[in-house]
Amino acid sequence: MENLCYKNDFTNIILVFDYERHDPQFSADKILRLQNYFSDAADMGKLYLNYPMIESYQHLKSLPDEEYINRKISVSLQPGSKYKELVRNESVIEKAVDFPHRIEDLLAGTRYRIEDADKRQICCDKILNISNDSEMERSLEEILRVVDDDKKARTLKYQLKDWIEKVGYTHENRTYWKHMREVIGEIVCHNIEKAYVIQHEDRNDSNDRKLKEQFEQVDLSQILNVQNEVSQDMENGFIWVLNTCIFLIPDYNFRLIA
């Protein structure tokens, strides 16, 4: 039992679960009791439920996405893999989120075979820190000197240039990381506004309130009550698309998204 940990060993305890309405053992009463009990990260822990699952944070079709506040899915959309596929097809964010992994996989793959993990990491870091369209090709040429074959290096340069342009982080002289901080801020803001609307069922009221005021009034148990109610009909019910684990950021420090 050397690895046994106790509650007092942690400053905060975070629990992140998917809603899982389709699970045969799902119980609206039990999950509500869990949400009510796990309400303080500094005590027993805080439960963040994602509706219908964690991929909901990527379910924006544009930035900003004015339709996100109305986005819902049918309870009959099962199993969870169907929702994941829907997000992959509709998300404007998914490719940007996966971008560092795509670069890593490309460099390590059978075509370019950069087998040294440290070299790959350095390449990835430098690529993600390119911040200027006009200097992109020159920067990539410098970074890709680790590729022994000049023809392959040239092909890789243009492939990466195309990927970077599609993610779009250099268009405004931003690095990938600065771009993603802006994107995550947008995701948080969309979900705060939607959580407030789901809870209060008044879209007009949300327009008159500042984001921080909305966030301070968000009650995860009330939101769960609404979700349980609208999703109880297994044929005609629906689930409001909402990600609450992203609220970790404003819970920690609201100024990170301000």
N, C-alpha and C positions, 0 to 999 in steps of 0.2 A: 504493500500500500504506500510505497514511497512517493508516488505521483499524486496522491490524494490531495485535492484542493478544497478550501473552505470559503464560504461567502466573504469572510473578512480578509481574504487574500486579494480581493479585487476592489478597485475604486468604484467601478460600474459594472453592472451585469446587463447585457443586451440579448434579447431573444428575438429572432427574426423567423417568422413562419409564413408559409403560403396559406391562403384561405381554405383551399381544398374542400369546397362545397360538395364535390362529386365523390368524395371518399365515402365508402359504405358505412364507416364508423363515425361520420361527421355528426356532431351534436351542437345545435345552436346554443343550447343552455350551457354546455360545458365550455365551449370556446368563449362565451361571454364571461363566465366565471374566471377563466384564465386571464382575459383582458382586464377585468376589474382587479384581479389579485396582483398581476405583474404590471404595476403602474409607476414604479419608481426605480430608476436604474441604480440609484445609490443605496437601495434597500434590498428587496427580494429580486429586483430586476424589472426591466421594462420590456413589454411585448409589443413588437411592431408587426402588424399583419399586412400582407400585400394581397391586393385583390386584382385578378384571381391568383396571381403568383408574382414572384420577384421581377420577372421580365416586364412587368407593367411600367417600370421606370423608363423603358425604351419606347413605350407606345405613343410617341409623338410623331405625327406625319410631317410636321414642319416646325420651324422655330421662328417666332412663336406659333403655337397651334391653337387657334381660337375654338376649334371644335373639340379639343380635349375635355373641356368641362362637361360635355354631353356624352362622352364616349362610354359605352357599356358593351358587355358581351352577353350572349345568351347562356343560361345555365346549361343548356343542352350541348354547348361546345365542349365536347369531351373526346378523348382524354386530354390531359394538360399539354401534350405534344402539339395538339392542334392550335392551341393559343400561342405557343412558342413560334409555330410556323407563321401564324397570322402576324405576329410582331415582326418577324424577320422580313416579311413581305411589305409591311407598311411603315416600318420605322425609318426615320431620317437620322437616327442616332446610332443604330446598331453597328454600322460599318466603322464609325469613328471610335466607338468603344473598343472594338476588336482590332483596331489598327496596329497597335504595338505588337500584338501576337501574330498578326499577318506578316509583318516585317520579319519578325523572328523566324517564323516558319519558312518564309521565302529564302532567307539567307542560309538557313540550315538544311534546306531541301536538296534533292539529288542534282538539281541544275547548277547551283552555286557552291554548295558544299563548304561553307565556312564553318568548319568543325570546332574551332576554338571558341568556347563559350564566352570567354572574356572579350575576344575580338568582336563577336556578334553583339555583345552588350554595348560595347563602345560605339559600334556602327549605329545601332538602334537609337542610343541616346543622342548621337549627333544628328541623325535624321529627324528625330522628334523635336530637336531644338532649332531646326531651320525656320527662319521667320520672314524671309524676303523672297518674293516671286522672282525678282530680277537677278538674284544671286543664286537661285536654287540649283541650276545646272552645274555651275562651278563648284558649289558646295558639295553636291552629290559626287562629282568627279573626284574631289579630294577624299571624301569619305570612302569611296568604293575602290580605292587603290589596293585594298586588301584582297580583291578578286584578281587572281593571277592572269586570267585570260582577258585581254583588252576588249575583244568582241563581246564576250559575256558581260563585262563590266558596263559597256555602252548600252547593251540591251536592258540590263538591270537599272541603269540610270533612268532610262525613259519610262520603264515600268513604274518605278518609284515616283517619278515626277507626275505621272498620270494619277497614281493613288493619292498623292499629297494634294493635287489640285481638286480631286473629287471630295476629299475631306474638307478642304477649303481653309485650313488654318493659316496659310501664308498670305491670303488675299488682303488681310488687314494688318500685315506685319506682326503676326502673333505666332509664338511657338505652339506646338501641339498641346502642351500642358496648360498654357494660358487659355487656349481655345476651349479645352475641355473643362476648365474651371468655369468659364462663362456658360457652357452647355449645362453643366451640373446645376449651376445657379438657376438657369431657366427651368430645369426639371423640378427643382425644389419649389419654385414659385408657382408653377402650374399645379402641383399637387397640393400646396397649401390652399390656394384659391378653391380648388375642387373639393378638398376635404371640408372646407367651411361651407360651401354650397350644399354638399350632401347632408351635412349636419343640420343646417338651417333651412334647407329647401327653399331658398330665396336668392335667385341670381341677381336681382336688382340691388339687394342689400350689399352683396359682395363688392359691387362697383364703388360703393361709398366708403369703404373701410380700407385702411392701410394694411399692407401685407402683414406687418408685425402684429397688428391688432387682431387680424384674422387668425394668425398662428396661435396667439395666446388663448384664443377661445376654442381651438380645436380640442374635441374630446373623443379619444379613440374608441371609447365604449359606446358613445352615442352613434358614431359612424358604423360600428359593428352592428348595432341594433337595426339601423336602416338597411344595411347589407343583408342581414338575416331575413328581414321582412320582404325585401324586393326579390330575393332569390329563392324563396321557399317553394315556389311552384316549379317543379323540375322540368316541365315542358315549356311553359311560357314565361318563367321568371328570368331575371337578368342580374348581372353583377356590375356595379359601377367600377370601371377601371380606375384603380388608385394605388399608388405606391406610398407606404408610410415609413418604410425603413430609411428612406431618403431624409426623413425628419431628424435623423441622427445629427445632421449638420447644424440646422438651426437650434436644435436642443442643446448642442454643445456651445455654439456661439453664433447668434443670429447675424452678427456683422459679417460673417463669412459669405453671406449671400446678398448683403445690402449693397 
